[in-house]
Amino acid sequence: MARAVVFHETGGPEVLRWEQVEVGEPGPGEVRVRHHAVGLNFADTYFRTGLYPATLPAGLGVEGAGVVEAVGAGVTGFAEGDRVTYTGSPLGAYSTERVMPVDSLIRLPDAIGFDIAAAMTMRGLTSAYLLRRIHPLKPGDTVLLHAAAGGVGLILTQWAKLLGLTVIGTVSTEEKAALARAHGCDHVINHRRENVADQVRAVTGGEGVAVVFDSVGKDTVEGSMASLRRRGLLVCFGTSSGVPPLDAMQLVLHGSLFVTRPALADYIAEPAERSALSQELFGHVAAGRITVPVHQRFALDEAAQAHRALEAGRTTGSSVFVL
């Protein structure tokens, strides 16, 4: 039988259980995928804790890569044996195999390994829509990126440099600072020792940055707004420290700022747009213009251990479960 990580109640990592599950055959519009690698994302912890609602008992994870083993009635475009990756599907990626909607699948080029795909599909597509769909960034613009040594941070930095942008990144340790610089970050701020907004103003000659990409949330929102230039854009695309309180008057006081809280799902909902973003991402990775550092590999039955490492900030780059 297949096995999967399941949680019957919300809470800490200890609620995760490694159980046998019945998968069955795919129905109309569905496929059965055998995983070779599964992505570990901070958003997974939101479902586990109950911040994001899920009907219990529930599986976990929304990102995986593997091979199609069976297709249901009416499925076109995919066949048994196809290499695929996905993100944003219903919960259940933390499993050896699963049945899922075919609409979630993205064909995986032979040049990209399963572990790399599981490490980058969500993070890479997130970087893609942040840089290519949110704001008309142009060469010479300066952006601020929080968590610059994280999975999204390292991919986004490399892509930003391809677009001719200057990247200021924030990190929490010297080890992470070195990693961010190695992947193209122009200026690195240790937010535990330095005032982020003051350092950004110093780097930009007092002007501030065009865009702040903020995946942290509550702990960083004040510094993010103070780092923006007049009519700059705050992109709150994550909440690892909690949901940020936003006072509209603060947007005025900081220079008529704009703010958005986007979600990847709304930028890949249309098949044509998902295809365009994924092809651009895969092209950069296959050509070596963007590398995807996988710094942590876990077995699926180590899910609780993996969540503890993730929430404690002990990870850098991307993390995957390998099967």
N, C-alpha and C positions, 0 to 999 in steps of 0.2 A: 504493500500500500504506500501511497504518498505520505509525506510528513510535512507539517507546517507549524509555524509559530502562531499560537492562538492566545488571546486574553479574554477571560470571562468576567473580569471586573477592571475598572480603571484604577490607576495608581502608579507606583514606582516600577522600576525594571523587574522587580520580583514577581509581578503579575504575569509575565510572559511564560507560556508553557509550550513545550516541544511535543506535539501530539501526532498520532496517526490520523489521517483524514481520507475520506472517500472522494475521489475526484469525478469519476464518471466520464461519459462521452459528451462531446460538444453538441449543443443544439443549434437551431438555425441562427446564422450570423455569428457563431462562436467558433473558437479554435481551442485545442489543448496544446499548451506549451510546456516543454520540459526545460527547466531553468539550468543554465550553466553558471550564472552569476546573478546576484540580486543587489540592488543599491541600498545603502544605508543613508537616510536623510534625516535632518533635524525635525522635519515635519512629522516623521513617524512617531516621535515622542509626544507630539500634540494629541494624536489619536489615543495613544496609550494612557495619557494622563486625563483625557476627557476634555481638553481644551477644544479639540475638534470632535464633534459628536460621531459616534458609531453605534450601530445596533449590536448588542452583545448576545452571545460570544462573537468575536470578530477576529479575522486574520489581520495581518499588518503588512505595510509596505505597498508602494505604488510604482516601483521601478524594477525591471528585470530584463535579462537578455537570455536567449536560448534558441531552441529549435522547435518548429511546429511539428507536433506528432500526429495530429488528427484535425480535420476540418469538418464543420457542420454543414447542413444544407444551406444553399444559397450563398456560400462564401466564395468570393471572387478576389483575385489579386494575390492570394497566398495559397500555398500548397504544402503538403507534407515534406519535411526536410528543409524548408526555408529557414534561414537565419534571421532572427528578428530581435528587436528591442522595443521597449515601451516605457511610458511614464504617464501618470495621471489616470490609470485605470482604476476600477474598484479595488478596495483593499484586498490583500491576499498574496502579494509578491513574495513574502517570507515563506516560501514553500518549495518543495522539490519539483512540483508540477502543478498546473492549475488550468481550469477552463475559464476563458475570458472572452469579451467581445472582440471581434476582429478589427473593429474600428480603432482600437487603441494601438494596433501594431504599426511599427515602422520597420521597413526592410533594412537589414544591417549589411553594409558592404563587407566583402571578404577581408579587406585590408584592416578591419578593426576587430580586435579580439572581444570576446564576451565580457571579460572583466573590465576592459576599458569602456565598453558600451554601458554596462551597469553603473559605472562610476561617473559617466558624463551625460547620459541622456537627459535627466532632469537638470543637472547643473549646467550643461552645455546649452540646452534650449532656453533655460533661464537667462544665461548670459546673452544668448542670441536676441531674445525679445527685448531685454533691457537696453542693449546697445543699438539694435536695428529698428525698433518699433516705438519706443517710448518718447524719444526726444530727437530732434534733428541735429545731432552732434556733428561737428565739423573738425577737420584737422586743426590742431592748435588749441582746442578747448581743453580745460583742466577739469577733472572729476575727482571726487572724494569717494573712496570705497572702504567701507568698514569690513572687518574680518577678512583682510586681504590675503591671509594665508590659508583660508578655508577652501573648500572644493569649488564653490562658485567664484570666489575671489581670484584664485590662480588662473582659472580659465578666462574670466572676464578681463583680467589685467592683460593677458597675452593678446586677446582679441582687440582690446582698446588700443594697444600699441600698433596693431596692424592698421587701425583706422587713423593713426596719427595723433592720438590723444595723450595728454600728460596725466599720469595717474598718481594721486596721493593716497596711500593706503594706511589704515590703522591696524595695529596688532597688539598682542598682550605680552609677548616675550621677545627676547633677542633672537632666539631660534626661529621664531615665526617671521621676524623682521628680515633675517637673512634669506629665508625661503621666498618671501614676497619680492625682495630685490632680485633674486635669481630668476624670477619669472617676469621681470620687466617693470616692476613698480619703481617710479622715478623718485618718490619721496616717501619715507616710511615714518609713521608716528607711533610711538609706544604710548597707548592711551592710559596706561597705568602710571606713567612717569611724566607725561607732558599734557598740556592743555591742547586739545585737538583744534579748536577754533583759532586759538592764538597762533599755532604752528601753521595752519592753513593760510591765515592772513599774511604771515611772514613769507611763505613760499610764493604767494600770488601777488605780492606787492600791495597788500591791503584790499584787493578787489574781492576775493572769494572765488568759489568754484561755480561752474555752470550747473552741475548736477551732483547731488549726493546719492549714492546707492547704499541704502541703510537696511541691512538684514538683521540688525540687533533689536531695535525698537525702543522700549521705554528708557533704557540707560543711555542712549545716544542721541535721542531726538533733539534735545536742547542744543548740544554741540553741533549737530547736523545743520540746524537752522542758522546758527551763528556762523557757519562756514560758507554759506551760500552768498553769491553776489546778488545784487538787486535783480529781482524777477527770476531768480534761480528756481530750480526744480528739486524738491525732495521726493525721492522714490523709496517708500517704505515697503520693501518687498519681503520682509521677514520679521519675526518677533521672538528671537531667541531669549530676550530678557523680559518679554511681556509686551502687551499692546501699548503703544505710546499714546498718552493723552495729548490731543491736539486742540489748542485754543486758536480759533480763527484770528483773533486779534494779534497773536504772536506772528502770524504770517505777514500782517501789515507792518508791525514794528521792526521786522527783520528785512524789510525791503520789498513788500508786495510779492511774497513768494508763492509758488505753486506747489501742490503736494498731490501725490497719487499713491494708492495702495493697490498695486496690481497683483494678479495671480496668473501663473503660467497657463492654467487651463483656458483662460479667455483669449490667449494669444496663439493657441494651437487647436482651438475647437474646429476651425474650418480646415478640411483636408488639404486644400491648396496651400494655405499659410503654413500648416505643420510641415508639409513636404518641402516648401521653400526654405524654412528655417533649418530643418534637419539636414537638407542637402548642403547648405552653406556650412553648417557645423561639421558634418562628416568630411566635407572637402578639405577644410582646414586641418582636421586631425589626420586624415589619410596622407596629406602632403607633408605633415610634420611642422606646419606653421603654428599649430597649437598642440602642446603636449598635455596629457592628463595624468598627473601624479597620483597613483594609488598608494597611499602610505600605510593603510591599515586593511588587513584581510582577516575576516572571521569566518568560522563555520556557522551555519544557521542555528545550531543548538547553543551557540554562544551569544544569542541575541541580547540577553540581559546584560552580559559583560560589555557588549558593544555599545548599548545605550548608556551605561554608566560612563564609559570613556568619552562618548560624544557630549553628554551633558556636563561633564567635568572640564571640558575644554582641553582634553588630552589628545585630540586628534588634529592632524593637519592634512591639507589636500583632501582627497576623496577616500571614502571607506566603502568596502564591498563585502558581501558574503559570497564565498566561493563554494561550489558544489562539486 
